Amino acid sequence: MNAKKMLSALILLGIIMIGLTQCTKKKGDSVSNATITPSGIGDSAISYVPTASGQLGVAYLDQVHTGFTWKCLFMDLTNTYLNGRFNNYGFSSFQFDPNNLSAAQIHFWVDMSGFNTGQPGRDGNGKCGRSYIGITYKDSAKTIVDSASIWAFYDATTVIKSGSGYIAQGTLKLNRWRGIGGHTDGDMVSNPCTLYFNFNEYKDMGGTPDQHRFGFSGHLLFNRRDYVDPNSTKQWVPTPTVGTHNLSPADVSGNLSAANNTMYGVYMTEVGDSCWVNVDPVFYKNY
């Protein structure tokens, strides 16, 4: 009986050790090893100046423990939210020193095609979820995602102290203009956007190798009508080349009704205008 108990204990210990091993970061790991990134943008080292030592630290994004989540009102019903997460994101730069905010920079990107609510009826190609945030398609059947429509970028070079936290004053780029009303076709729609965040202190986690971690918890808020034409009722579908895609009357009539859309995508009324995005990155450095 004692032998059986000992065998059970050893099996349980082995399972625990496997789980801990899978959750451990290896030296040099970075998000770019596992995900696609926007053209020309990779996940470079993240700079942070530890308050204690005053020495420049170089760290990497720990995507395993980082989260980018969103929520928006459903049909503008009070306190009734749709929510989910994005599966692919990264930082091209994060430089932060609490004692020298004038040098602060925050630059991150999100692949919006990784939109995920956990509901297959809302998440896939052609489903309503992706349309909420401006994902567009090259065909009327909504099976071919326009890769130019999936990226969003946040850039801030002004950070100020506010109470116990910080405010980053930056710009959010999302969706694209069409060549109407003086805009250049394909240029990203860009508007001022504020990121509110609390910096999570730099901590020595110990271990072998010795690992230091830090991060921040923040959120930004934007209105969809600033990034998707609120007067649009049909998506503009780029006319496919005959022989590459089969055209249908729906393509023609859809483009006729969408001809005056100022931006790509279509404004969905099933969800509220305001969208929240929570940004909760964790960075690490091995010594």
C-alpha positions as CSV (number, residue, x, y, z in Angstrom):
1,M,0.0,0.0,0.0
2,N,2.9,2.4,0.9
3,A,4.5,1.6,-2.4
4,K,1.3,2.5,-4.3
5,K,1.1,5.8,-2.4
6,M,4.8,6.6,-3.2
7,L,4.3,5.8,-6.9
8,S,1.2,8.1,-7.0
9,A,3.2,10.9,-5.3
10,L,6.0,10.5,-7.9
11,I,3.6,10.7,-10.8
12,L,2.0,13.8,-9.3
13,L,5.4,15.4,-8.8
14,G,6.4,14.7,-12.4
15,I,3.2,16.3,-13.7
16,I,3.9,19.5,-11.6
17,M,7.5,19.7,-12.9
18,I,6.4,19.4,-16.5
19,G,3.9,22.2,-16.0
20,L,6.6,24.4,-14.4
21,T,9.0,23.7,-17.2
22,Q,6.5,24.7,-19.9
23,C,5.9,28.0,-18.1
24,T,9.6,29.0,-17.8
25,K,11.1,31.5,-20.1
26,K,14.4,30.6,-21.7
27,K,17.2,33.1,-22.1
28,G,16.9,35.1,-25.3
29,D,13.3,34.2,-26.0
30,S,11.3,36.9,-27.7
31,V,7.8,37.2,-29.2
32,S,9.3,37.4,-32.8
33,N,10.3,33.7,-32.5
34,A,6.7,32.6,-32.5
35,T,4.5,35.1,-34.3
36,I,4.2,37.1,-37.5
37,T,4.9,40.8,-37.3
38,P,4.0,43.8,-39.4
39,S,6.3,44.3,-42.4
40,G,9.5,45.9,-41.3
41,I,8.7,45.7,-37.6
42,G,10.3,43.1,-35.3
43,D,10.3,42.8,-31.5
44,S,13.5,44.4,-30.5
45,A,15.0,44.5,-27.0
46,I,12.9,46.6,-24.6
47,S,14.8,49.3,-22.6
48,Y,14.0,50.1,-19.0
49,V,16.1,52.0,-16.5
50,P,15.8,50.4,-13.1
51,T,15.3,53.0,-10.4
52,A,17.5,51.2,-7.9
53,S,20.7,51.0,-9.9
54,G,20.2,53.7,-12.6
55,Q,21.7,51.3,-15.1
56,L,20.1,50.7,-18.5
57,G,18.3,47.3,-18.6
58,V,17.6,45.4,-21.8
59,A,14.6,43.0,-21.6
60,Y,12.2,41.0,-23.8
61,L,8.5,40.7,-24.0
62,D,7.1,37.7,-22.2
63,Q,4.2,36.9,-24.4
64,V,3.2,33.8,-22.4
65,H,2.2,36.1,-19.5
66,T,1.2,39.2,-21.4
67,G,-2.4,40.1,-22.3
68,F,-4.2,42.3,-24.8
69,T,-8.0,42.2,-24.2
70,W,-10.9,44.3,-25.4
71,K,-14.5,45.0,-24.6
72,C,-17.4,47.0,-26.1
73,L,-21.0,47.5,-25.3
74,F,-23.5,45.2,-27.1
75,M,-26.1,47.3,-29.0
76,D,-25.4,50.1,-26.6
77,L,-27.2,48.3,-23.8
78,T,-26.1,49.6,-20.4
79,N,-23.4,47.5,-18.8
80,T,-23.8,44.7,-21.3
81,Y,-20.5,43.9,-22.9
82,L,-18.9,41.8,-25.5
83,N,-15.3,41.0,-24.7
84,G,-12.4,39.0,-25.8
85,R,-8.7,39.1,-26.5
86,F,-6.1,39.4,-29.3
87,N,-3.8,36.5,-29.9
88,N,-0.9,38.3,-31.6
89,Y,0.8,41.5,-30.5
90,G,4.2,43.0,-29.8
91,F,6.3,45.9,-28.8
92,S,8.7,47.6,-31.2
93,S,9.9,49.8,-28.4
94,F,9.3,50.4,-24.7
95,Q,11.6,52.8,-22.9
96,F,10.6,54.0,-19.5
97,D,12.4,55.6,-16.5
98,P,10.1,56.9,-13.8
99,N,12.8,59.5,-13.0
100,N,13.2,60.7,-16.7
101,L,9.8,60.7,-18.3
102,S,11.0,63.0,-21.1
103,A,12.8,60.0,-22.6
104,A,9.8,57.7,-22.4
105,Q,8.6,55.9,-25.5
106,I,5.8,53.3,-26.0
107,H,5.3,51.6,-29.3
108,F,3.2,48.5,-29.8
109,W,1.2,46.8,-32.5
110,V,-1.7,44.4,-32.6
111,D,-2.7,41.8,-35.2
112,M,-6.5,42.3,-35.2
113,S,-7.1,39.1,-37.2
114,G,-6.3,37.3,-33.9
115,F,-9.6,38.7,-32.5
116,N,-10.9,36.0,-30.2
117,T,-14.0,35.8,-28.1
118,G,-14.0,32.1,-27.7
119,Q,-17.2,31.9,-29.8
120,P,-16.7,30.3,-33.3
121,G,-19.9,31.9,-34.6
122,R,-18.4,35.3,-34.0
123,D,-14.6,34.9,-34.5
124,G,-13.9,33.4,-37.9
125,N,-13.6,34.8,-41.5
126,G,-16.8,36.5,-42.5
127,K,-18.2,36.5,-39.0
128,C,-19.5,39.6,-37.3
129,G,-16.7,39.9,-34.8
130,R,-13.9,40.8,-37.1
131,S,-16.1,43.4,-38.9
132,Y,-16.5,45.3,-35.6
133,I,-12.9,46.4,-35.8
134,G,-12.5,47.0,-39.5
135,I,-11.1,43.7,-40.8
136,T,-11.9,43.6,-44.6
137,Y,-11.9,41.0,-47.3
138,K,-10.9,40.8,-50.9
139,D,-14.0,38.8,-52.0
140,S,-17.7,39.1,-51.5
141,A,-17.8,35.7,-49.8
142,K,-15.5,37.1,-47.1
143,T,-13.0,34.2,-47.2
144,I,-9.9,36.1,-48.3
145,V,-8.7,38.5,-45.6
146,D,-7.1,41.7,-46.8
147,S,-3.7,41.5,-45.0
148,A,-3.4,45.3,-45.1
149,S,-6.4,45.6,-42.8
150,I,-5.2,43.5,-39.9
151,W,-2.7,45.8,-38.2
152,A,-3.2,48.5,-35.5
153,F,-0.3,50.6,-34.1
154,Y,0.0,52.7,-31.0
155,D,2.8,55.2,-30.6
156,A,3.5,57.6,-27.7
157,T,6.5,59.7,-27.0
158,T,4.9,61.9,-24.3
159,V,4.3,60.4,-20.8
160,I,3.3,62.4,-17.7
161,K,2.8,61.4,-14.1
162,S,-0.8,61.4,-12.9
163,G,-1.6,60.5,-9.3
164,S,-0.2,57.1,-8.6
165,G,-0.1,56.2,-12.4
166,Y,0.9,57.6,-15.7
167,I,-0.7,59.0,-18.9
168,A,0.8,58.4,-22.3
169,Q,-0.3,60.8,-25.0
170,G,0.0,59.1,-28.3
171,T,-1.7,58.1,-31.6
172,L,-3.7,55.0,-32.6
173,K,-3.5,53.9,-36.2
174,L,-6.3,51.6,-37.3
175,N,-8.0,50.8,-40.6
176,R,-7.2,52.7,-43.9
177,W,-8.6,55.6,-45.9
178,R,-9.9,55.1,-49.3
179,G,-8.9,57.6,-52.0
180,I,-11.9,59.9,-51.4
181,G,-12.2,63.4,-50.0
182,G,-8.6,64.3,-50.4
183,H,-7.2,61.2,-48.6
184,T,-4.6,58.9,-50.1
185,D,-5.9,55.4,-50.7
186,G,-4.3,53.0,-48.2
187,D,-3.1,55.5,-45.7
188,M,-3.8,54.4,-42.2
189,V,-6.5,56.3,-40.2
190,S,-4.7,58.0,-37.3
191,N,-6.1,59.8,-34.3
192,P,-4.9,61.0,-30.9
193,C,-5.4,58.4,-28.2
194,T,-4.5,58.3,-24.5
195,L,-3.1,55.3,-22.7
196,Y,-3.6,55.3,-18.9
197,F,-1.3,52.9,-17.0
198,N,0.3,51.9,-13.8
199,F,3.9,50.8,-13.8
200,N,4.5,47.5,-12.1
201,E,7.7,47.7,-10.2
202,Y,11.0,46.1,-11.3
203,K,11.5,43.0,-9.2
204,D,14.4,40.5,-8.9
205,M,12.6,37.1,-9.1
206,G,15.8,35.1,-8.3
207,G,16.2,31.6,-9.7
208,T,18.8,30.2,-12.1
209,P,19.4,32.1,-14.2
210,D,18.6,35.1,-12.1
211,Q,15.6,36.8,-13.7
212,H,14.3,40.3,-13.4
213,R,10.7,41.2,-14.4
214,F,8.6,44.4,-14.8
215,G,5.5,45.4,-16.6
216,F,2.6,47.8,-16.6
217,S,-1.2,47.6,-16.5
218,G,-3.1,50.0,-18.7
219,H,-6.0,50.7,-20.9
220,L,-7.0,53.0,-23.8
221,L,-10.4,54.0,-25.1
222,F,-11.4,54.9,-28.7
223,N,-14.6,55.3,-30.7
224,R,-15.1,53.1,-33.7
225,R,-16.7,55.9,-35.8
226,D,-13.3,57.7,-35.7
227,Y,-11.8,54.7,-37.6
228,V,-14.6,53.3,-39.7
229,D,-17.0,55.4,-41.8
230,P,-20.2,55.6,-39.6
231,N,-22.3,56.1,-42.8
232,S,-21.1,52.9,-44.4
233,T,-23.6,50.1,-44.7
234,K,-21.7,47.8,-47.1
235,Q,-18.0,47.0,-47.3
236,W,-16.1,48.2,-50.3
237,V,-14.7,45.0,-52.0
238,P,-11.7,45.5,-54.3
239,T,-12.7,44.2,-57.7
240,P,-11.0,40.9,-58.2
241,T,-9.3,40.1,-61.5
242,V,-11.4,37.9,-63.7
243,G,-10.0,34.4,-63.7
244,T,-8.6,34.7,-60.2
245,H,-11.9,35.1,-58.4
246,N,-15.4,34.4,-59.7
247,L,-17.3,37.7,-59.7
248,S,-21.0,37.7,-58.8
249,P,-23.7,40.3,-59.0
250,A,-23.3,40.8,-55.2
251,D,-19.8,42.1,-55.8
252,V,-21.1,44.7,-58.2
253,S,-24.1,45.9,-56.2
254,G,-22.1,45.9,-53.0
255,N,-19.4,48.1,-54.6
256,L,-22.0,50.5,-56.0
257,S,-23.6,51.1,-52.6
258,A,-20.1,51.4,-50.9
259,A,-18.6,53.7,-53.5
260,N,-18.7,56.7,-51.3
261,N,-17.3,55.0,-48.1
262,T,-14.4,57.2,-47.0
263,M,-12.7,54.3,-45.2
264,Y,-12.3,50.6,-45.7
265,G,-14.5,48.3,-43.6
266,V,-18.2,48.8,-42.7
267,Y,-19.6,50.3,-39.5
268,M,-21.5,47.6,-37.5
269,T,-24.4,48.8,-35.4
270,E,-24.6,45.6,-33.4
271,V,-22.0,46.9,-30.9
272,G,-21.5,50.2,-29.2
273,D,-19.3,52.9,-30.6
274,S,-16.8,53.0,-27.6
275,C,-14.1,50.3,-27.4
276,W,-11.8,49.6,-24.5
277,V,-8.4,47.8,-24.9
278,N,-6.6,46.6,-21.9
279,V,-2.8,46.4,-22.3
280,D,-1.0,44.2,-19.7
281,P,2.6,43.4,-20.8
282,V,5.2,41.6,-18.8
283,F,8.9,42.0,-19.7
284,Y,11.9,39.9,-18.4
285,K,15.6,39.9,-18.4
286,N,17.9,37.0,-17.5
287,Y,21.2,37.7,-15.8
